[in-house]
Amino acid sequence: MPYTNWGRTLRFSPYQLVYPKREEEIVQIVHAANEAKRSIRVVGAGHSWTPLIQTEGFLLSLDKMQGLLSLSPKEQLVTLWAGTRLYRVLPRLWRVGFSLANQGDIDRQSIAGAFSTGTHGTGRAFGVLATQVTHYRLINGTGEIQDVYPEESPELFRALQVSFGLLGVITQVTVRVQLRYYLRLVKRLERLEEILEKSQEYLERHRHFEFFWFPYSEVGLVKLTDVSEVAGGTSLWRRWMIDAVWENGGFWVVNKLAQLFPGKSPAICRFAGRSMTAEERVDKAYRIFASPRWVRFREMEYGVPAAVGPEVLREIRRWIQKHQPAVSFPIEYRYVRGDDIPLSPAYGGDRVFIAVHMYHRMPYETYFRGIEAIFQAYEGRPHWGKLHTASAEYLRRVYPELERFLHIQRASDPNGIFITPYLRSVLWGEPSPALV
Ligand SMILES: Cc1cc2nc3c(=O)[nH]c(=O)nc-3n(C[C@H](O)[C@H](O)[C@H](O)COP(=O)(O)OP(=O)(O)OC[C@H]3O[C@@H](n4cnc5c(N)ncnc54)[C@H](O)[C@@H]3O)c2cc1C
């Protein structure tokens, strides 16, 4: 059976799909790949759209290496098997008194998968999720098992934080957690221009700020989230009504209409924009961060320098008005703190992340290309897991430490067993040599 990813952008047959249960088995596969000159890619939950996991060699799933390995309450550190899915471990962590400091929109990813592509949430004080990591256990390209700490191997550690499997197989991750907390989420509709004008104020006053804007609509849905001193919860019934009936069921209808009547997209988007629901609720942190996403879509997201975020969004709006693309998904606007991770899209300074989406049954190429040109005009950096067409030359310009990263890659993986044709073309700008 060919392997497909969540976004249905990939369909491929690896030479072997392997589910190791122990690190020793991974070491053996690394030796076998070196001998047979075959590549290895690891798959997490398959929630990336780009062909990061695509290989004609060994595809490793760490689905059988999941769970909590150790918890140190005093230091607030938790060590997990790298294949652990977030949605499985977060309720368990809550029960023992802890939460992650920040999360993205969903919790379906594996911990190593989410951390490897620069996955992020939003908030002035929060970097990409990988900034929460304090230790990795890695099996590199020669089969050596390494425990990598920032104090002992700062360069390798930083490179690993966003490395999409290029430095080896991550088997364990230690994450700094916080005492568990409740969050209050306030969602409300505001005029787009007002949101953009107030965005700096929202950022400063709220722990998390983001908004969704339906193209063609005059209004956006602002989401302001803060720690709540009082506990709270949402009844199953209410969550079902919000998540299943409206946010997924109603939204599916919107997308079907746009697919059937693409010319009516502007009217459909305006209707969907006005129909987004204002809401206020308090719940456990992990339940507020993540929402179920049942309507399948394709996505492209770039991080642009934070100062130009509002300007980039206005330019996107002008492009949409001029070109009138058929689209029925909102655009998402988030904020991520800068870091020093070589391949992080937030390297060197705070970034605004703007994401465009398209229902998976509608053509996305023209829309994404048009918006991507705007992102690139502002030196934006693509999210590695989301669709983009950035060339190796462009990536070199916007990632000043890319060459250095590739040097570390070669040291960690001398025979290039973790490199595939896709990665070779994106990062090296070259057609692939023998490995597949
Ligand atoms: C519905 C949806 C919502 C999303 N929301 C957000 C969001 O809010 N914010 C955001 O930034 N992104 C978001 N994403 C993107 C997603 O978080 C990333 O693409 C993430 O990397 C997917 O994790 P995964 O476990 O599926 O990894 P995969 O997609 O399976 O793999 C991602 C990369 O990690 C590597 N990898 C996986 N496990 C290991 C390992 N053990 N060792 C070494 N390398 C490994 C893979 O080789 C690959 O290169 C979303 C995606 C979807 C589909």
The ligand as an SDF file (V2000), in Angstrom:
LIG
                    3D

 53 58  0  0  0  0  0  0  0  0999 V2000
   -4.1260   20.2130   10.3570 C   0  0  0  0  0  0  0  0  0  0  0  0
   -2.7250   20.7050   10.5680 C   0  0  0  0  0  0  0  0  0  0  0  0
   -2.5170   21.7390   11.4710 C   0  0  0  0  0  0  0  0  0  0  0  0
   -1.2120   22.2220   11.6850 C   0  0  0  0  0  0  0  0  0  0  0  0
   -1.0110   23.2410   12.5760 N   0  0  0  0  0  0  0  0  0  0  0  0
    0.2240   23.7770   12.7300 C   0  0  0  0  0  0  0  0  0  0  0  0
    0.4610   24.8670   13.6170 C   0  0  0  0  0  0  0  0  0  0  0  0
   -0.4290   25.3250   14.3310 O   0  0  0  0  0  0  0  0  0  0  0  0
    1.7120   25.3970   13.6580 N   0  0  0  0  0  0  0  0  0  0  0  0
    2.7240   24.9270   12.8780 C   0  0  0  0  0  0  0  0  0  0  0  0
    3.8200   25.4830   12.9170 O   0  0  0  0  0  0  0  0  0  0  0  0
    2.5460   23.8570   12.0710 N   0  0  0  0  0  0  0  0  0  0  0  0
    1.3340   23.2850   11.9940 C   0  0  0  0  0  0  0  0  0  0  0  0
    1.1470   22.1960   11.1630 N   0  0  0  0  0  0  0  0  0  0  0  0
    2.3300   21.5960   10.5270 C   0  0  0  0  0  0  0  0  0  0  0  0
    2.8650   20.4490   11.3840 C   0  0  0  0  0  0  0  0  0  0  0  0
    2.9390   20.8190   12.7460 O   0  0  0  0  0  0  0  0  0  0  0  0
    4.2850   20.0860   10.9470 C   0  0  0  0  0  0  0  0  0  0  0  0
    4.3120   19.7800    9.6050 O   0  0  0  0  0  0  0  0  0  0  0  0
    4.8780   18.9440   11.7840 C   0  0  0  0  0  0  0  0  0  0  0  0
    6.2140   18.7890   11.4430 O   0  0  0  0  0  0  0  0  0  0  0  0
    4.1240   17.6430   11.6110 C   0  0  0  0  0  0  0  0  0  0  0  0
    4.5090   16.7200   12.6020 O   0  0  0  0  0  0  0  0  0  0  0  0
    4.4650   15.1650   12.2970 P   0  0  0  0  0  0  0  0  0  0  0  0
    4.6370   14.4240   13.5730 O   0  0  0  0  0  0  0  0  0  0  0  0
    3.3010   14.8480   11.4720 O   0  0  0  0  0  0  0  0  0  0  0  0
    5.7940   15.0110   11.4610 O   0  0  0  0  0  0  0  0  0  0  0  0
    5.9990   14.5300    9.9340 P   0  0  0  0  0  0  0  0  0  0  0  0
    5.2610   15.4480    9.0560 O   0  0  0  0  0  0  0  0  0  0  0  0
    5.7010   13.0850    9.8390 O   0  0  0  0  0  0  0  0  0  0  0  0
    7.5680   14.7800    9.8000 O   0  0  0  0  0  0  0  0  0  0  0  0
    8.0730   16.0820    9.8350 C   0  0  0  0  0  0  0  0  0  0  0  0
    9.5900   16.0380    9.7840 C   0  0  0  0  0  0  0  0  0  0  0  0
   10.1050   15.5650   11.0150 O   0  0  0  0  0  0  0  0  0  0  0  0
   10.9800   14.4880   10.7730 C   0  0  0  0  0  0  0  0  0  0  0  0
   10.9030   13.5660   11.8970 N   0  0  0  0  0  0  0  0  0  0  0  0
    9.7910   13.0240   12.4380 C   0  0  0  0  0  0  0  0  0  0  0  0
   10.1180   12.2350   13.4650 N   0  0  0  0  0  0  0  0  0  0  0  0
   11.4660   12.2590   13.5520 C   0  0  0  0  0  0  0  0  0  0  0  0
   12.4240   11.6230   14.3970 C   0  0  0  0  0  0  0  0  0  0  0  0
   12.0500   10.7920   15.3710 N   0  0  0  0  0  0  0  0  0  0  0  0
   13.7300   11.8730   14.1970 N   0  0  0  0  0  0  0  0  0  0  0  0
   14.1370   12.7050   13.2180 C   0  0  0  0  0  0  0  0  0  0  0  0
   13.2810   13.3170   12.3960 N   0  0  0  0  0  0  0  0  0  0  0  0
   11.9660   13.1100   12.5570 C   0  0  0  0  0  0  0  0  0  0  0  0
   10.4980   13.8640    9.4790 C   0  0  0  0  0  0  0  0  0  0  0  0
   11.5270   13.1300    8.8400 O   0  0  0  0  0  0  0  0  0  0  0  0
   10.1310   15.1050    8.6990 C   0  0  0  0  0  0  0  0  0  0  0  0
   11.2680   15.6580    8.1150 O   0  0  0  0  0  0  0  0  0  0  0  0
   -0.1200   21.6630   10.9690 C   0  0  0  0  0  0  0  0  0  0  0  0
   -0.3430   20.5920   10.0790 C   0  0  0  0  0  0  0  0  0  0  0  0
   -1.6350   20.1270    9.8950 C   0  0  0  0  0  0  0  0  0  0  0  0
   -1.8580   18.9950    8.9310 C   0  0  0  0  0  0  0  0  0  0  0  0
  1  2  1  0
  2  3  1  0
  2 52  2  0
  3  4  2  0
  4  5  1  0
  4 50  1  0
  5  6  2  0
  6  7  1  0
  6 13  1  0
  7  8  2  0
  7  9  1  0
  9 10  1  0
 10 11  2  0
 10 12  1  0
 12 13  2  0
 13 14  1  0
 14 15  1  0
 14 50  1  0
 15 16  1  0
 16 17  1  0
 16 18  1  0
 18 19  1  0
 18 20  1  0
 20 21  1  0
 20 22  1  0
 22 23  1  0
 23 24  1  0
 24 25  2  0
 24 26  1  0
 24 27  1  0
 27 28  1  0
 28 29  2  0
 28 30  1  0
 28 31  1  0
 31 32  1  0
 32 33  1  0
 33 34  1  0
 33 48  1  0
 34 35  1  0
 35 36  1  0
 35 46  1  0
 36 37  1  0
 36 45  1  0
 37 38  2  0
 38 39  1  0
 39 40  1  0
 39 45  2  0
 40 41  1  0
 40 42  2  0
 42 43  1  0
 43 44  2  0
 44 45  1  0
 46 47  1  0
 46 48  1  0
 48 49  1  0
 50 51  2  0
 51 52  1  0
 52 53  1  0
M  END
$$$$
